[in-house]
Amino acid sequence: MRNKGYDLIREQVFSEKLENGLSVFVIPKRGYNKSYAFFATDYGGADRRFKLGGNWIDTPMGVAHFLEHKMFDTKDGNALTDLSANGASPNAFTSSDITAYHFESTEKFEENLEILLSFVSIPYFTPESVQKEQGIIGQEIRMTEDEPDYAVYYGLMKALYKHNPLRDSVAGTVESIAQITADTLYNCHNVFYNPSNMVLCVTGDVDPEKIVAAARRILPKEPGEVPQRDYGPAESQVPETKRAEQKMEVSIPIFLMGAKAVPVKDGRDYFRQELVGALALDILAGHSSPLYLQLYGQGLVNSGFSAAYESAAGAFYTMAGGESSDPDKVFKLYKAEAKRLADRGVDTTLFDRLKKAMTGRQIRMLNSFDSICYNYAQGYFRGYDAYEAVDILNAVTPEDVVSFIRTNLAPDNLALSIISPYQTA
């Protein structure tokens, strides 16, 4: 087993790659009562088209999310119930590019880990249970589609992208999940839940050797083929449409502004762009930025305004938004500030302060077991080491931030999504 130390953050990570292709990472936290396990597959809502055995396969929208819902079913009952009865707090989620099953517990950790590894690796579906779940998820989809935050986000994704599946909901549509059968779920589980496409991260006061032994004992012995994904043809940085608006039951308009960023290959450069992008957005529109103070001072935004850099499914993008009585004016000022920073550079005092704050946040995340495991797993899937964040940030310069803004936030590449109220008499 490999043991890698990180002197700068005083952490160590034990790791081993099993014969079946699974990578296991254990981050010891001596003296803690709680331990946490995170078992994830590199498979999310955007992974609908993939190549396996030389053949391209298309699946309906929503399969990854549907599969996550059904994975807790076992031949003898329900793993969620078993874990909860055993003192664990289990949960799961599906995003555009990852599905994860996780729990924390203060007792019977190794026993709970065996339950987790078993139910995720041994699927059990019946036509009757799939049909029942279609009704449950269908209700969830209808409720979500009525949420303004959901509508404004997917309005922006559709404005930015013509082909990428980020345009579509992770949960799918009522019509798409109606096409899902038990065979669909078994086939996708066989493809994406093979150990070669997964990672296990554990943190807490645990024995790394026992974690690896459990994974080796319970999981399939043979590696599987990691499928090639297709997210559609390459797209330019110009948005598909620059403005999208929809009316819903809201009291004040909700908006999101965004732009596509230049794609980066997996690895350290991928992680570096994530960090530089997040810092650039903080300088451009974070709560300490001149732009935010101007917008807030004029009553154009409230404290819910935020900005972020995101990446998934071969797509890279920035977004910023919140509530405003005049989203178009905010959009105009946002574009103007991005151009000003691109032309004139960033204030070095503000840069130093926000970079230090961001470094502090990265270090504080080391106290959050779920953040540790999620970030380490995500980094593994994208070919970088999440514990190198502080090292990378230390080398970031004001010129790096200006270059990011100039390259990825050109005014003509920005799009605006708005959810506005119905007109009242």
Summary of the structure (lengths in Angstrom):
residues: 425
radius of gyration: 22.5
end to end distance: 70.1
largest distance: 70.1
contacts: 1409
relative contact order: 0.16
helix: 45%
strand: 23%
